[in-house]
């Protein structure tokens, strides 16, 4: 009795990963063995199962997807990538509010991998993430959406302005009111450099902050109950930067430029 296709694909890591390795075209056995870090004795029975279910065919030492295999893998690759993102910490993803992400980007959540979820030590709760700050200083462009100010923001922002060619900064309506009341001189000075573009988002926000630079994307999310926690999400990949650029542009279109305070 044949296995159900879902069992064939997902009940064996070797079978699943073999299919994904063949997604871009035929591959030699030696390539599969090296990529999967396995032996011929361990892999051949799993490939035989794929062949018995018409997902893979071979000619001598070369293996490739059949038409049915290509059809399956086309939809399988995004799913497995999304699962990889969520599997990193399913408790984090399951307990935090993702409602601020437009549906078309939720469907491409796999573009964020690889991500790390960081729970900073007590002494660093009010500090900017060191990796994000370091890569921001080394970037040509920086895009940020904040609902709060770091206690030492003048030091952080001055360092960014000294090193980055262009900074786009969206403030929530509550943060903008605070800036206008208490930090007008500082932000007018940032704007006067010609490097700092300030915007205000006059709608409700259900996240803490997010941003991206040339190297990574960074997020602080609210829980599903609207509570703040200390966990941070940082994603180092070009696809994560591109994904976050689209998210940022979504909010930038709904924001108003503030040329002075």
C-alpha positions as CSV (number, residue, x, y, z in Angstrom):
1,X,0.0,0.0,0.0
2,X,1.4,3.4,-1.0
3,X,2.0,6.2,1.5
4,X,-0.1,9.3,1.3
5,X,1.8,12.0,-0.6
6,X,2.0,14.3,2.5
7,X,3.6,11.4,4.4
8,X,6.0,10.8,1.6
9,X,7.1,14.5,1.6
10,X,7.1,15.5,5.2
11,X,7.6,12.3,7.3
12,X,11.2,12.1,6.3
13,X,13.7,15.0,6.4
14,X,15.8,13.3,3.8
15,X,12.9,13.0,1.3
16,X,11.8,16.6,1.9
17,X,15.2,18.1,1.6
18,X,16.0,15.9,-1.5
19,X,13.0,17.4,-3.3
20,X,14.0,20.9,-2.3
21,X,17.6,20.3,-3.6
22,X,16.1,19.2,-6.9
23,X,13.9,22.3,-7.2
24,X,16.4,24.2,-9.4
25,X,17.2,21.3,-11.7
26,X,18.9,17.8,-11.9
27,X,21.6,17.0,-9.5
28,X,24.3,14.3,-9.2
29,X,24.1,11.8,-6.3
30,X,27.4,13.1,-4.9
31,X,25.9,16.6,-4.6
32,X,22.9,15.3,-2.8
33,X,25.0,13.3,-0.4
34,X,27.2,16.2,0.4
35,X,24.3,18.7,0.8
36,X,22.4,16.3,3.0
37,X,25.5,15.2,4.9
38,X,24.5,11.6,4.6
39,X,25.6,8.3,3.1
40,X,24.4,6.5,-0.1
41,X,23.2,3.6,2.1
42,X,20.9,6.0,4.1
43,X,19.7,8.1,1.1
44,X,18.9,5.5,-1.5
45,X,15.9,4.0,0.2
46,X,14.4,7.4,0.6
47,X,14.9,8.3,-3.0
48,X,13.4,5.0,-3.9
49,X,10.2,6.0,-2.1
50,X,10.2,9.3,-4.0
51,X,10.5,7.4,-7.3
52,X,7.8,4.9,-6.3
53,X,5.5,7.9,-5.9
54,X,6.5,9.4,-9.3
55,X,8.1,12.5,-7.7
56,X,11.7,11.8,-8.7
57,X,13.4,10.0,-11.6
58,X,17.0,9.2,-12.3
59,X,19.4,8.4,-15.2
60,X,22.5,6.7,-13.9
61,X,23.8,9.0,-11.1
62,X,21.6,12.1,-12.0
63,X,18.3,12.7,-10.2
64,X,15.6,15.1,-11.2
65,X,12.0,16.0,-10.4
66,X,9.2,14.5,-12.5
67,X,6.4,16.8,-13.8
68,X,4.4,15.8,-10.7
69,X,7.4,16.4,-8.5
70,X,7.9,19.9,-9.9
71,X,4.2,20.7,-9.3
72,X,4.5,19.6,-5.7
73,X,7.8,21.4,-4.9
74,X,6.6,24.6,-6.5
75,X,4.1,25.1,-3.6
76,X,6.1,23.1,-1.1
77,X,9.2,25.4,-1.0
78,X,7.4,28.6,0.4
79,X,5.6,26.4,2.9
80,X,8.7,24.8,4.3
81,X,10.5,28.2,4.4
82,X,7.6,29.7,6.3
83,X,7.6,26.8,8.7
84,X,11.4,27.3,9.2
85,X,10.7,30.9,10.2
86,X,7.9,30.0,12.7
87,X,9.7,27.0,14.0
88,X,12.5,29.2,15.2
89,X,10.2,30.2,18.2
90,X,6.6,29.3,17.6
91,X,5.7,30.6,21.1
92,X,7.0,34.1,20.1
93,X,5.1,34.2,16.8
94,X,2.0,32.7,18.3
95,X,1.7,35.2,21.2
96,X,2.6,38.4,19.3
97,X,0.4,40.7,17.2
98,X,1.1,40.3,13.5
99,X,-2.0,42.3,12.5
100,X,0.1,45.4,11.5
101,X,1.5,43.4,8.5
102,X,-0.5,43.7,5.3
103,X,-1.9,40.3,4.0
104,X,0.3,40.2,0.9
105,X,3.4,40.4,3.2
106,X,2.0,37.8,5.7
107,X,1.8,35.4,2.8
108,X,5.6,36.0,2.2
109,X,6.7,35.7,5.8
110,X,9.2,33.1,4.7
111,X,11.3,36.0,3.2
112,X,12.3,37.0,6.8
113,X,14.5,34.0,7.4
114,X,16.9,33.5,8.9
115,X,15.7,35.4,12.1
116,X,16.9,35.4,15.7
117,X,14.7,36.2,18.6
118,X,16.6,38.0,21.3
119,X,15.6,38.4,25.0
120,X,18.1,41.0,26.2
121,X,19.5,40.9,29.7
122,X,18.1,43.2,32.4
123,X,21.0,45.6,32.1
124,X,20.3,46.1,28.3
125,X,16.5,46.5,28.5
126,X,16.5,50.2,27.5
127,X,19.4,50.0,25.1
128,X,19.3,49.7,21.3
129,X,20.2,46.3,19.9
130,X,23.9,46.3,19.4
131,X,23.9,44.4,16.1
132,X,21.3,46.6,14.6
133,X,23.1,49.8,15.7
134,X,26.4,48.6,14.4
135,X,25.1,47.6,11.0
136,X,23.1,50.9,10.8
137,X,26.3,52.9,11.3
138,X,27.9,51.0,8.5
139,X,24.9,51.5,6.1
140,X,24.2,54.1,3.5
141,X,20.5,54.3,4.3
142,X,18.4,53.7,7.4
143,X,14.6,53.5,7.7
144,X,12.9,53.5,11.1
145,X,9.4,53.6,12.6
146,X,9.4,54.3,16.3
147,X,6.7,54.7,19.0
148,X,9.2,55.6,21.7
149,X,12.6,57.2,22.3
150,X,15.7,55.5,23.7
151,X,16.9,57.2,26.9
152,X,20.2,58.1,25.1
153,X,18.6,58.8,21.7
154,X,20.6,62.0,21.1
155,X,23.8,60.0,21.2
156,X,22.4,57.3,19.0
157,X,20.8,59.6,16.4
158,X,23.9,61.8,16.2
159,X,26.1,58.9,15.4
160,X,23.6,57.7,12.7
161,X,23.5,61.2,11.2
162,X,27.3,61.4,11.2
163,X,27.7,58.1,9.3
164,X,24.5,57.4,7.3
165,X,23.7,59.2,4.0
166,X,19.9,59.2,4.4
167,X,17.6,58.5,7.4
168,X,13.8,58.1,7.0
169,X,12.1,58.3,10.4
170,X,8.4,57.7,11.0
171,X,7.1,58.7,14.5
172,X,3.8,57.5,15.9
173,X,1.3,60.4,16.6
174,X,2.0,60.0,20.4
175,X,5.7,60.1,19.9
176,X,5.5,63.1,17.6
177,X,3.5,65.0,20.2
178,X,6.2,64.1,22.8
179,X,9.0,65.2,20.4
180,X,7.1,68.5,19.6
181,X,6.7,69.2,23.3
182,X,10.1,68.2,24.7
183,X,12.7,67.6,22.0
184,X,11.9,70.2,19.3
185,X,15.4,71.7,19.1
186,X,17.1,68.3,18.8
187,X,14.8,67.1,16.0
188,X,15.0,70.4,14.1
189,X,18.7,70.1,14.2
190,X,18.5,66.6,12.8
191,X,16.2,67.8,10.0
192,X,18.5,70.8,9.2
193,X,21.4,68.4,8.3
194,X,19.5,67.4,5.1
195,X,20.0,63.8,6.0
196,X,17.0,63.2,8.3
197,X,13.5,63.0,6.9
198,X,10.8,63.1,9.6
199,X,7.3,61.8,9.1
200,X,4.3,61.4,11.4
201,X,1.8,58.5,11.3
202,X,-1.5,59.8,12.6
203,X,-3.2,56.4,13.0
204,X,-3.2,53.7,15.6
205,X,-0.1,51.5,15.8
206,X,-0.1,47.9,17.2
207,X,3.6,47.4,17.3
208,X,6.5,49.0,19.2
209,X,9.0,49.7,16.4
210,X,10.6,48.3,13.3
211,X,13.3,49.3,10.9
212,X,15.9,48.2,8.4
213,X,19.3,49.1,7.1
214,X,21.5,47.8,4.3
215,X,22.1,44.5,6.2
216,X,19.2,43.6,8.4
217,X,15.7,44.2,9.6
218,X,14.7,44.7,13.3
219,X,11.3,44.5,15.0
220,X,9.8,45.0,18.5
221,X,6.3,43.6,18.5
222,X,3.4,43.8,21.0
223,X,1.8,40.8,22.4
224,X,-1.7,39.8,21.2
225,X,-3.1,41.4,24.3
226,X,-1.4,44.7,23.5
227,X,1.3,44.3,26.2
228,X,5.0,45.2,25.7
229,X,7.7,42.6,26.3
230,X,11.4,42.8,26.0
231,X,11.9,40.4,23.1
232,X,13.4,41.6,19.9
233,X,13.4,40.1,16.4
234,X,16.4,40.6,14.0
235,X,16.7,39.1,10.5
236,X,19.9,39.1,8.5
237,X,19.2,38.5,4.8
238,X,18.7,40.5,1.7
239,X,15.2,39.0,1.3
240,X,14.3,40.2,4.9
241,X,15.5,43.7,4.0
242,X,13.4,43.7,0.8
243,X,10.4,42.4,2.7
244,X,10.7,45.1,5.4
245,X,11.2,47.8,2.7
246,X,7.8,46.9,1.4
247,X,6.3,47.0,4.9
248,X,7.9,50.4,5.6
249,X,6.7,51.8,2.3
250,X,3.2,50.7,3.2
251,X,3.3,52.9,6.3
252,X,5.3,55.7,4.7
253,X,2.5,56.3,2.2
254,X,0.1,56.9,5.0
255,X,2.4,59.2,6.9
256,X,2.8,63.0,6.7
257,X,6.2,64.8,6.2
258,X,7.2,67.1,9.0
259,X,9.8,69.5,7.7
260,X,10.1,71.4,11.0
261,X,8.6,71.3,14.5
